[in-house]
């Protein structure tokens, strides 16, 4: 790893906002590679520190398209400031130009992009063959763009007796057929686990997704390190591709089922997932919930959680 420092030596105020002198670093690279963070704001004399992280670990932040403007408009690159080097955001198969523009904006900040094809099981249930074909055409149009990392598909494997599994497999096949280079990444709720609390029908359905053709499989195990290690060990026997988890990056006030994890709990659980070399992806849901009327708190609307996740990711990268 390499560290680069920028010092602001000649700060001045002058008595008004118009005469105030500040220093803004809009984009930072080292030997052509993006630094973390990729930007900084020095509103007074001081030093901004940037690092080039050579670790192969990718940690992605889920950002719904309604919040892209909010994330992009910040003077400080919040995605990189938190320690993420990629985002996951909604795909728009009917508007390739919009998604190409998103790629260009984030790659300029040193951030790669995964596109989210479905937000969950009900979205898959409603898919038509025409829509699946549209995703394939969209992938063909976008696959050569700089900054593209791959395609996330959220499954919610609990539709016993429904058509969700077959539609999911059709979507994966169509996208992989259009783009054989970038991976498809399954987002799972972990119902494939042998945990006896999971209904057997859900488990059977969930395990069907393991042979749907995805390249990588991510699930959300929470912040219990023992549970994380146990589930990842089991998953590694069920799925032969790349592996990863969603870190504990959201909580619900006044709900004991979903507490805010400490920075140490987040990092310890993430590190517990590293059972072999196939574990190479981490992700966090989400910058903010797409429905801000709900009580869910995320890094984009909770300063305490923001600080904890930032500390946790720094710890994860240092130890990974």
N, C-alpha and C positions, 0 to 999 in steps of 0.2 A: 504494500500500500504506500501511497505518497500523500504528503500533506503540503498544501499551498496556503500561504497567509497573505491577505491584503490589508495593509494598514492605512487608516485615514488619519493624516497628520495635520491638516490645515482646516479644521472645522471652524466655522464662523457663523454668527447669528445675524448681526446687523440690525436687529430691532423689529423686523417684520417677517412675515412668512415669505414674502417675495425675495428678501435678501438672505434668507437662511440657506446655508451651504450644507448639503448632505452628499453622501456618496452611495451610489447604487451600482451593484454588480449585477448585470442583467443575465449573463451567461458565462459559466466558468468551465474550461476544459483544460486537460493536461495531456500534451502529446496527442491531441486529437480526440481524447476520450473524455466523456462527461465526468464532472466532479460532483460530489455530494456534500452540501446542497449545491445546486447549480446556480443559485443567485443569492444575493444578500442585500440588506439595507443597513447602512451605518448612518444614523441620525446624529451621532456625536463622535468625537475622536475615539478610535479603538481599532480592533483587529477582527476581521472576518476570517474564519478558518474553513478550508475546503479540503476534502479528502477524495482521493481516487481509490475506490474499493475494487480490489482485484478478485474478491471472492466470486465464485460462480453462483452463489445463492441468489435467487430472484425472490423479492418480496413485493407483492402487488397490492395496491389499494383500490378497492371497488369504489368507483365514482359514477353515480347515475348521470345520464346525459343532462338532466335538468340542473345539475350542479357543476357542470364542466366550466361554465363561464365564471362561476364563483372561484373555483380552484385556479383557473388560468389568469384571472384578473389580479390576484394578489401579487404585490411587489416581491414578497418573499415566496419562493417556490415551496409551498407547504408540503407537497408530495415528497420532494427530496429532503426537506427539513426534517420530516418524520423518519426518514431513512429508507423510504420506498424507492425502488428503481423501475417500477412499472405501475400502470393502472389497468383496471378492468372497467370498460364502459360499454354502453348499449350500441349494438350494430343497427344500421339503417339500410336494409337491403334495397329499399326504394330510393335511396339517396346516397349513392356512392361518393359523390363529390363532398358531401358533409363529412363522411368518415375519413376521406383522404385529408381533408382540412384538419380534422382532429389529430390525425397522425403527425402532420407537419408541425402543428403547434406544440405537441408534447415532445417530439424528437428534438425540437429546438431547445427544449429545457433538459435534454438528456434523459428523458423518460420514455420507455417503451410502452406499447399499447396492446392489450388483449381486448378483443371485442366479445361482448356478451350476446349470445344469440337468443337465449330464452331466460326469462327471469324466474321460472319455476315450472313445476308440473302442470298447472292449469294452462300455461302458455303452450306447452307441448300438446296437451289434449286438443287444443283448438287448431293446431297446425293442419293445413291442407297440403296436398301434393304440390299445388301451384306455389305455395309459400316455401316449401322445401326446395323446389326448383329455383326459386328466386334467391334463396340463400346461396345455392351453388353458383349461380351466375354472379352474385355479389362477391363471393370469395375469389372467383376467377378474375374479377376486375380489380381486386384490391391486394392480391397475394404478393405482388412485386413491390409494394410500397415500403419505403424505409420506415423503420420503427415498429412494424407489425410483428407481434410475438406469437399470436395464435388465437384460438377461439374457445371461449368458455361456454358451457352449456349446463344450466342448472336443472337437476332432474326431479328432486322430491319423490323418491322412490317409494310411494305408499298407495299407488292406485291399483289395488288388487283387482284383477279381473278386467281391467280397462285396456285401452289401446296405447297407453303412454309409452310402454317399453318398445313397442314396434315402431312408433313414430319417432321416438328418440333415436333408435338405431338407424332409421332411414335418414334422419337429419345428419347424423355423424357420417354415414356413408357418403351422402351427397357432398358434404363439405370436404371430407378427405379425398374424394374423387376429384374435386375441383382444385385442391391445394394439397399436394402430398408432402410439402416441406414443413409448413407450420402445424403445430400440434393442436388437436382438440383436447380440451380439458374438462373433465366431468366435475361438477360441483355436487357433492352428496351430503345427505343428512346422516349418513352412517348406519342406516337401517340394515345393512348387510351383516352387522355384528352379531355374534352368537349370544349377546346379552339376552337373558331370558325375559326381560321386560319388553322386548320388541315383539310384536305379534308375528307369528310364523308366516302369515301371508305376506306381510310387509318385507320380511327377511328374504323370502323366496323371490319376490319381485325385485328387490334391491340387488340381489346377486345376479339377476338377469342382465342388469346394466354393466356388470363387470366384463361382459363379453360383447359389448356393443361396438367395440372398435376404437375406443378412445386411446390416446397416447399417454395421458396423465390423469391421475385421480386425486382430487382433493376433498377432504371432509372436515366437518366442524366438531371437534371433540371437547371443546371447553378448555378450562385452565387446570384440570387435574392431571398432573404429570404422569401418575401411575396409569390412569385410564388412557392417556394419549399413547404411552409406550405399548400398552396391551393391545389397543385397537390397531395401531400401526403394524405391530408384529403379525396380527391376524390378517390384516389387509394384504400384507406382503406375500402371504401364502395364497391369496385369492386372485390377485391382479399382478400381471407381469410387467407393467409399464412404469412410468415415472410416478412418484408419490409425493404427497404434501398435505399440509393442514391449513385451515383458517385459524389464525391466532385469536385469542379472547379479546376482541377489540370493541365490544359494545356492551351495554348494560341497560337495565330498566329500573328506574327509581321506584322504591317502595314495593319491589317484587323480589322476595328472597330467592326465587328460582334463578334469577339472572343478575347476580351482583357484579359490581365493578371489580375486576381483577387488579391486583397490584402489579407493578412492573416486574417484580421478581417472579410472580406466578405466571405471567405471560411468557417471559423468557424461559423459565424452567420447563414449562409445558412444551414450548416449541422445540427446545433442545432435546427433550425426551423423545420427540418424533424421529430423530435422526438415528434410525436403527441400521441403515445400510446406505450405500452410495446412490440408490434409486430415489431417496428422499432429497429432493432438490428444489422444491417450490413451497413458499409460504405466501399466504394472502391475508387480507384483513377486510372484513365487511364492517363498516362502509364509511365513506366520508360523512354522509348523512343518509338517513332513511329517505326513500323517495316520497314518503308521505309524512311531512313534518308535523301533522296533527297528532301523530302517535307519540307515545312517551319514550320511545327508544332513544337512548343517548349514544352518540358516536363521536369520533375524533373531531368532526367538523362543527359540533355544537356543544362540546364539553371540554373546557380548558384543562381540567384535572386529568381526564382520560387522555387527552392529547399528549400531555407531559409524560404520562405513564407509558403509553405506547412508544413514544420517541425513545425513552430510556430503555425500554425492553428491546427494541429493535437494535439499538447500539450494542447492547449486551449480547444479543443473539449473534450479530455479525462478528463481534470480537471473539466469540467462543466457537462459532460454527466450523 
